[in-house]
Amino acid sequence: MRGSDNKTDKVILGIDPGTTIMGYGLIKITGKDASLIHMDIISMGKLPNHFMKLKKIFEETIRIIEQYKPDEVALEAPFFAKNIQSMLKLGRAQGISMAAALYHNLPVFEYSPRKVKQSITGNGSSSKEQVAIMLQRILTIKSMPEKLDATDALAVAICHFFNNKVGASSMPDKKFSSWKSFITDNPGKISGL
């Protein structure tokens, strides 16, 4: 594995593509457990045009990959929007991130925003704030970033971890009737309650 010391370890890079702000988050998988490595944003609001933003996305994704050496990359898929221009720009941002990962021969995975939210909170319609709160509990994060684009990216990495059965018993297929039943069956997943 590229980003790991142990054969069972794995590093996953999650990316929330955007042309104004791109979020990224990295987790380390050790056996059945996930831990936070780093999360942050890349801001591109002051760049003069769309093409310079795409260039920065590519360069920054390459830098992150070379610095943290992930084994896999998970991206949030563009959602369908009424504004076709916005959707096109978002798709380009995602494509540039994919190209940077593929340049380093990394496997790339894609998840819809709804799938990411459902994996983290159990509800595909959850707010960004609800996702961030659950991530804080799942990963025992002491302080959260100012911009939720970073936690959105981290959620993509965790979604990939949960959905690919890396450490299969970490997120059972069992359906829960309420958060209380989930917490009762998974006391180690929730901290700070």
C-alpha positions in Angstrom: 0.0 0.0 0.0 1.3 3.4 -0.9 0.3 5.4 2.2 0.7 2.7 4.8 3.2 1.0 7.0 1.2 -2.2 7.6 -0.2 -4.5 5.0 -3.7 -4.0 6.4 -3.4 -0.2 6.5 -4.9 2.0 3.8 -5.1 5.7 3.3 -8.2 7.1 1.5 -8.4 10.6 0.0 -11.9 12.1 -0.2 -12.5 15.0 -2.5 -15.5 17.4 -2.7 -14.9 19.0 -6.0 -15.7 22.7 -6.6 -14.4 25.6 -8.6 -14.6 28.1 -5.8 -13.7 25.9 -2.9 -12.5 22.3 -3.1 -12.6 20.3 0.1 -10.3 17.3 0.8 -10.0 14.9 3.7 -7.8 11.9 4.4 -8.4 9.0 6.6 -6.2 6.1 7.6 -7.8 2.7 7.9 -6.1 0.3 10.3 -7.9 -3.0 10.4 -11.6 -2.1 11.1 -11.0 1.4 12.3 -10.8 4.8 10.6 -8.9 7.8 11.9 -8.5 11.3 10.6 -5.2 12.2 9.0 -6.0 15.7 7.7 -8.8 17.8 6.2 -8.8 21.2 4.6 -9.9 23.3 1.7 -8.4 24.8 -1.4 -9.8 28.2 -2.2 -9.9 29.5 -5.8 -12.2 32.4 -5.5 -9.6 35.0 -6.4 -8.3 33.3 -9.5 -9.2 35.2 -12.7 -11.0 32.5 -14.7 -12.3 29.0 -14.8 -9.2 27.6 -16.6 -6.8 28.9 -13.9 -9.1 27.3 -11.3 -8.9 24.0 -13.1 -5.1 24.3 -13.2 -5.0 25.0 -9.5 -7.3 22.0 -8.8 -4.9 19.7 -10.7 -1.8 21.1 -9.1 -3.2 20.9 -5.6 -4.6 17.4 -6.0 -1.2 16.3 -7.2 0.5 18.0 -4.2 -1.9 16.3 -1.8 -1.4 12.9 -3.4 2.4 13.3 -3.3 2.3 14.5 0.3 -0.1 12.0 1.9 0.4 9.1 -0.6 -3.2 7.7 -0.5 -4.1 4.2 -1.7 -7.5 5.2 -3.1 -9.4 8.4 -4.1 -13.1 8.8 -3.6 -14.9 11.8 -5.1 -18.4 13.2 -4.7 -20.2 13.0 -8.1 -21.7 16.2 -9.5 -25.4 16.5 -8.7 -28.0 17.4 -11.3 -28.7 21.1 -11.2 -31.0 23.4 -13.1 -28.1 25.6 -14.1 -26.3 23.6 -16.8 -23.3 25.9 -16.7 -22.7 25.3 -13.0 -23.1 21.5 -13.5 -20.6 21.6 -16.4 -18.0 23.5 -14.3 -18.4 21.2 -11.4 -18.0 18.2 -13.7 -14.8 19.7 -15.1 -13.5 20.1 -11.5 -14.3 16.5 -10.7 -12.6 15.4 -14.0 -9.4 17.3 -13.2 -9.2 15.7 -9.7 -9.8 12.3 -11.3 -7.0 13.0 -13.9 -4.6 13.9 -11.1 -5.4 10.6 -9.3 -5.2 8.6 -12.4 -1.8 10.2 -13.3 -0.6 8.6 -10.0 -2.2 5.2 -11.0 -4.7 5.5 -8.1 -8.1 3.8 -8.2 -10.9 6.3 -8.3 -14.4 5.9 -6.8 -17.4 8.1 -7.1 -20.4 8.6 -4.8 -23.5 10.7 -5.2 -24.1 13.4 -2.6 -27.2 11.5 -1.4 -25.2 8.2 -1.0 -22.5 10.1 1.0 -25.1 11.6 3.4 -26.9 8.4 3.8 -23.7 6.5 4.7 -22.7 9.0 7.4 -26.1 9.9 9.0 -28.5 7.3 7.7 -30.5 10.0 5.9 -29.7 11.0 2.3 -31.3 14.4 2.9 -29.2 15.4 5.8 -27.7 18.9 6.0 -24.0 19.6 5.8 -24.1 20.5 9.5 -25.6 17.1 10.4 -23.0 15.3 8.4 -20.2 17.3 10.1 -21.6 16.5 13.6 -21.7 12.8 12.8 -18.2 12.8 11.4 -17.0 14.6 14.6 -18.5 11.7 16.6 -17.4 8.9 14.3 -13.7 10.1 14.1 -13.6 11.8 17.5 -12.6 15.1 16.0 -11.9 17.8 18.6 -12.3 20.9 16.4 -14.2 21.3 13.2 -13.1 23.5 10.2 -14.8 26.7 9.4 -15.7 25.6 5.9 -17.9 22.5 5.6 -16.4 21.7 2.2 -13.6 20.0 4.2 -16.1 17.8 6.2 -18.0 17.1 3.0 -14.8 15.7 1.5 -14.0 13.7 4.7 -17.6 12.3 4.4 -16.8 11.0 0.9 -13.7 9.2 2.3 -15.7 7.6 5.1 -18.5 6.7 2.7 -16.0 4.9 0.6 -14.7 3.1 3.7 -18.2 2.0 4.8 -19.4 1.0 1.3 -16.3 -1.1 0.4 -16.4 -3.2 3.5 -12.9 -2.2 4.5 -13.0 -3.7 7.9 -16.5 -5.1 7.2 -17.9 -5.1 10.7 -17.3 -1.3 11.1 -20.7 -0.5 9.6 -23.0 -3.4 9.7 -25.8 -4.0 7.1 -28.3 -4.1 10.0 -31.1 -1.6 9.8 -31.7 0.5 12.8 -35.1 1.9 13.8 -33.6 5.0 15.5 -30.4 6.7 16.5 -30.9 5.3 20.0 -30.8 1.7 18.7 -27.7 2.5 16.6 -25.9 4.0 19.6 -26.9 1.0 21.8 -25.5 -1.5 19.3 -22.4 0.7 18.5 -21.2 2.4 21.7 -17.6 2.6 20.3 -18.7 4.6 17.3 -20.1 7.6 19.3 -18.0 9.8 21.6 -18.7 12.9 23.6 -22.3 12.0 24.4 
